[in-house]
């Protein structure tokens, strides 16, 4: 199990390393908001993770990166579910809605209540019966 977590962490570092500092900064500027906080903002597109991530934080950063590439200023998280990273290891997949808010609209800092909060199992209980 520790080996699988180490591999997932290494993959995350490698994938983030492929992004320029400007892309990382742009993603970090996208603000997580509640649906009511983006009223008066322009909906750009739905965004989804292309696959499972080992942590909710990594999945969230991926959504913000996609939103930033579209010119979004805000992200409303909508759904979360688990998916297999490997045979026994589960990861998280998020989806949301990207918005562009004019100056004076939308929150100016992340709303912690807008972040989906779930406790995802790291391993699939049905697969735990199989020995390594």
C-alpha positions as CSV (number, residue, x, y, z in Angstrom):
1,X,0.0,0.0,0.0
2,X,2.8,2.4,0.9
3,X,4.5,1.6,-2.4
4,X,1.3,2.5,-4.3
5,X,1.0,5.8,-2.4
6,X,4.6,6.7,-3.2
7,X,4.1,6.0,-6.8
8,X,1.0,8.2,-6.9
9,X,2.8,11.0,-5.2
10,X,5.7,10.8,-7.7
11,X,3.3,10.9,-10.6
12,X,1.7,14.0,-9.1
13,X,5.1,15.8,-8.8
14,X,6.0,14.9,-12.4
15,X,2.7,16.1,-13.8
16,X,2.8,19.4,-11.9
17,X,6.4,19.8,-13.0
18,X,5.2,19.8,-16.6
19,X,3.3,23.1,-16.0
20,X,5.0,26.5,-16.3
21,X,5.2,28.7,-13.3
22,X,2.7,31.1,-15.1
23,X,0.2,28.3,-15.6
24,X,0.5,27.2,-11.9
25,X,0.1,30.9,-10.8
26,X,-3.0,31.3,-13.1
27,X,-4.6,28.1,-11.6
28,X,-3.9,29.3,-8.1
29,X,-5.8,32.6,-8.9
30,X,-9.0,30.8,-9.7
31,X,-11.4,31.2,-6.8
32,X,-13.6,28.4,-5.5
33,X,-17.1,29.8,-4.9
34,X,-20.7,28.8,-4.1
35,X,-23.2,28.8,-6.9
36,X,-25.0,31.8,-5.4
37,X,-21.7,33.8,-5.3
38,X,-21.2,33.7,-9.1
39,X,-24.6,35.3,-9.9
40,X,-24.0,38.0,-12.5
41,X,-20.9,36.2,-13.8
42,X,-20.5,34.6,-17.2
43,X,-20.6,30.8,-17.3
44,X,-17.7,29.6,-19.5
45,X,-17.9,25.8,-19.5
46,X,-18.1,22.6,-17.4
47,X,-14.7,21.2,-16.4
48,X,-13.9,17.6,-15.4
49,X,-10.8,15.7,-14.3
50,X,-9.6,13.5,-17.1
51,X,-8.9,10.7,-14.6
52,X,-8.6,10.0,-10.9
53,X,-6.2,11.8,-8.7
54,X,-4.7,10.5,-5.4
55,X,-6.0,13.5,-3.4
56,X,-8.9,15.9,-3.6
57,X,-6.4,18.8,-3.6
58,X,-4.7,17.5,-6.7
59,X,-8.1,17.0,-8.4
60,X,-9.1,20.5,-7.4
61,X,-5.9,22.0,-8.8
62,X,-6.5,20.2,-12.1
63,X,-10.0,21.8,-12.3
64,X,-8.6,25.2,-11.5
65,X,-5.9,24.8,-14.1
66,X,-8.5,23.9,-16.8
67,X,-10.7,26.8,-15.7
68,X,-7.7,29.2,-15.9
69,X,-6.8,28.1,-19.4
70,X,-10.4,29.1,-20.4
71,X,-10.1,32.5,-18.9
72,X,-12.2,31.8,-15.8
73,X,-11.9,33.6,-12.5
74,X,-14.1,31.4,-10.4
75,X,-14.9,27.7,-10.1
76,X,-18.0,26.1,-8.6
77,X,-17.4,22.4,-7.7
78,X,-20.3,20.2,-8.5
79,X,-19.6,16.5,-8.2
80,X,-17.0,14.1,-6.8
81,X,-16.6,10.4,-7.1
82,X,-14.0,7.7,-6.7
83,X,-12.3,5.8,-9.5
84,X,-9.5,3.3,-9.7
85,X,-5.9,4.5,-10.0
86,X,-4.7,1.0,-10.0
87,X,-6.2,-2.5,-9.3
88,X,-6.6,-1.8,-5.5
89,X,-6.0,2.0,-5.1
90,X,-8.8,4.5,-5.5
91,X,-8.6,8.1,-6.4
92,X,-10.9,11.1,-6.7
93,X,-12.5,12.7,-9.8
94,X,-14.1,16.2,-9.5
95,X,-16.2,18.2,-11.9
96,X,-17.3,21.8,-11.8
97,X,-18.4,24.9,-13.6
98,X,-16.0,27.6,-14.7
99,X,-17.1,31.3,-14.6
100,X,-15.6,34.7,-15.5
101,X,-16.7,37.3,-13.1
102,X,-16.3,41.1,-13.8
103,X,-14.6,43.2,-11.2
104,X,-16.8,43.6,-8.2
105,X,-18.7,40.3,-8.8
106,X,-18.0,37.0,-7.1
107,X,-15.9,36.4,-4.0
108,X,-12.3,37.7,-3.8
109,X,-11.0,34.7,-1.8
110,X,-11.8,31.0,-1.8
111,X,-14.9,30.0,0.0
112,X,-14.1,26.9,2.0
113,X,-17.8,26.0,2.0
114,X,-17.6,25.8,-1.8
115,X,-15.0,23.1,-1.7
116,X,-16.5,19.6,-1.9
117,X,-15.7,17.7,1.3
118,X,-15.7,14.0,1.1
119,X,-13.8,11.2,2.9
120,X,-12.7,8.9,0.1
121,X,-11.4,5.5,0.8
122,X,-7.9,5.0,-0.5
123,X,-8.5,1.3,-1.3
124,X,-11.4,-0.6,-2.8
125,X,-12.9,-2.7,0.1
126,X,-13.9,-5.3,-2.5
127,X,-10.4,-5.7,-3.7
128,X,-8.8,-5.8,-0.2
129,X,-9.5,-9.5,0.0
130,X,-6.9,-10.2,-2.7
131,X,-3.4,-10.6,-1.4
132,X,-0.5,-8.5,-2.8
